[in-house]
Amino acid sequence: MDVKVFFSAFFAFLALINPIQKVFVVFSLQDNYTKNELHRIVYKATLTAVFVLLLFLFLGEAILGYVFNLQIYAFQITCGVVLFYNGFVGLQKGAFLSIDKGTRLEDIITVPIAIPMIAGPATITAVVTMPAVYGRWTTIGAVILALGLNLLIMRYADRIGKFLSRLNMMMPLIRITALIVAAIGLQMILLGLQDFITQIG
C-alpha cells in the first residue's frame, strides 16, 4: 500500500466527515442527555455509519445503478444540495442540530447523527467513487481510520467544547465550519453538473 496515497484518501474522508462539526453537535446535546447517554449516542452512531459506508463502498454502484437506476452525477447533485442546505442552516442558526427536551435517545442515533452527520451525502458519494482512484482496500482503511479519529473527537466533545467556549471560539468556529460544509455541497453540485454535461456531450 502506498502510504502517500493512503493518507491522501484518509484526509479526504476526514474533511468530508468533518469531526469539528461533531464537537458542536455532541456539545449541544449535554443539556438533554447524561454523559453515559452521550457516549452511547457516539458509539452506536459510529457503528451505524461504518455499516452504511462499507455497504455503499462494496455495493454502491449496484444499489444506485441497478436497484434505483441512478447515475452517480444525479446522486452527487442531490447530496450536494442537502449538504449546502445543512451548511446554510448552520450559518443562519449557529447550530447544526436542535433537539427538543422530550426527544428519545434512539430517535437521534441513526438520524440525524449517524446519517447524514457522519455518513453524510458527500462521504457516501466518496466511498462509491474513490475506490476507482485509490483502490478498494486503501479506501476501506482510510474510511475506518477517519471514522476512528472522528469517534475519538466525539467521545471527548464535552472537554473540547468547554475549552473552545472559554476562548469564546465556539460560535465563530460553528459558522466557519458551516461555511465550509456549504462550500463542499456547492462543489459537489458543480462536479455533478460537470459529469452530466460531459456524459450528454
N, C-alpha and C positions, 0 to 999 in steps of 0.2 A: 504493500500500500504506500503510495506517495504521500509523505507527511504534509507537504505544502498543499497538495490538492485536498487532503482530508481537512486541514484547518480552514481552507477557503470555504469548503462546504459547511463546516461547523459554524463559522462566523456568519455565514449567510443565514443559516437556520436560527442562530441566536438573535440576529437582528429582527427576523420575522416573528419569532416567539415573543420577543420584547419583554424580558424579565422585569425591567424597571416599571413597566405598566402594572405588572402583577403585584409589586410592592404597594402601589397606591390602592389597588383593589382589595387586597387582604387587609391592609391597614385600616381601610374604611369600614370593614366588617367587624371591627373589635367591639363596637357598642352593641352589636346584635348577638354575638356568639362568644362562648368561652374559649379559652386558649386551646383546650383539647378538641373542641368542635372545629376550630380554625385549622388545626393540624390534620384532622380527619378530612376536611374540605381539600386541603393541599394535596394529601396523598392520594385520595380517591380520584380527584380531578386529573392528577398527573397520570395515573394508571389508565384512566379513560382516554386521555389524549394519546398516550403511547399506542393503545389498541387502534384508535381511529387512524392515526398517521401510518402505522405499519400496514393496516388494511388497505389504505389508499396507495401506499408505496408498492405493494405487491399486486393489487387488483384495480388500481385507479383507472387505468386506461380501459380495462374491460368494463368496469362499473359505469364509467361515463359514456364510453363509445357503444357498447353492446346492450347494456341494460337501459340506459336513458337516452341513447342516441345523441349524445352531446359532443361537440368539438371542444378541444382544450381552450381555444380562444374565447368561446362563449362562457366557459367556466371562469376564465381569468377576468373577463369584463364584469360578470356578475359579482364575483368575490371582491373585485376592486371597488365596486360601488358600495358594497357592505362595509368594507374596511374604511373607505373615505367617509361614510356616514358616521361610523364609530369615532373616528378622529374628530370630525366636525362637532359631534355631541360633547366629546371631551374638552374641546376648545371653548364651547359655549358654557357648559355647566361646571367645568373644573373638576369633573369626576367621570370615571369610566363606568361605574356601576352604582346604582342606587337601590337599596334593599329596604323594604318595609319591615317593621319590628316583628310582625306576625309570620314572616316568610320562613318555611321549614328548611332545614339544612339540606335535605335531599333534593329540594326544588332548585337549588342553585349549583350543585356539584357538576352535573352533566352540562346543563345550560343555565347560565352563560359561562361558568368558569372554565370547564374543560373545552367546550365548544361554544362560542368561537374564540375565547380569550387565549387559550393555549394552542389548541389545534384549530387555528383560525383559517379563514379563506386563503390567505397568502401562503401559509405553511402547507396546507393541503395541496394547493397548486404546485408548490415547490417539490413536495415528495413525489408527485406524479411525473414532473418534468425533469428533475435533477438527475435521476439515475442514468439518463441518456448522456449527461455531461460528465458526471463524476464517477459513475459506476454504482451498481446496486449496493454492494457491501460497504463502500465508502459512505454512501448516503445514509445507510442504516446506522452505522457507527456515529456519524455526525449528528443525526437526529437524536439518538439516545443520549449522547454526551450533552447536547444542548438542553434537552429536557431534564437531565440530571442536575445541571447547573441552575436551571430555572426553578426546579424543586427546592434546591438549597436556598436560593434567594427568597422564594415564597415562604419557606419554613422560618426564616428569620426576618420576615417583613415587618413585624412589630418593632424590633430593635432598629432596623434601618429607617423605618418611618419616623420613629421618635427622634432619631439623630437628625434627619432632614427637617423635621418640624422645629427643632431647637435652632437650626440655622436659618429658619424662615425660607427654606428652599422647596417646600412641598408643592405649593401652588404653581410657582414658575416652572418646575420640572414636569408637573402634570400637563401643563399647557404646551410645553416644548415637545413632550412625548406625543401628545395628541396631534400636534402639527406634523410630526414625523409619520405617525400612523396614517394620517390623511394623505400625505405625500406618497407613501408606499401604495396606498389604494389607487391614487391617480396614476401612478406609474404602471400598475397592473392593468388599468383600463386602457392606457395608451399602448402597452405592449400587446394586449389582446386585440385591439383595433388594428395594429400593425400586422399581426399574424393573419387577421381576417382579410385585410386588403391584399396582402401577399398571396393568400390562397385563392381569392377570386380573380386575382390578376394573372 
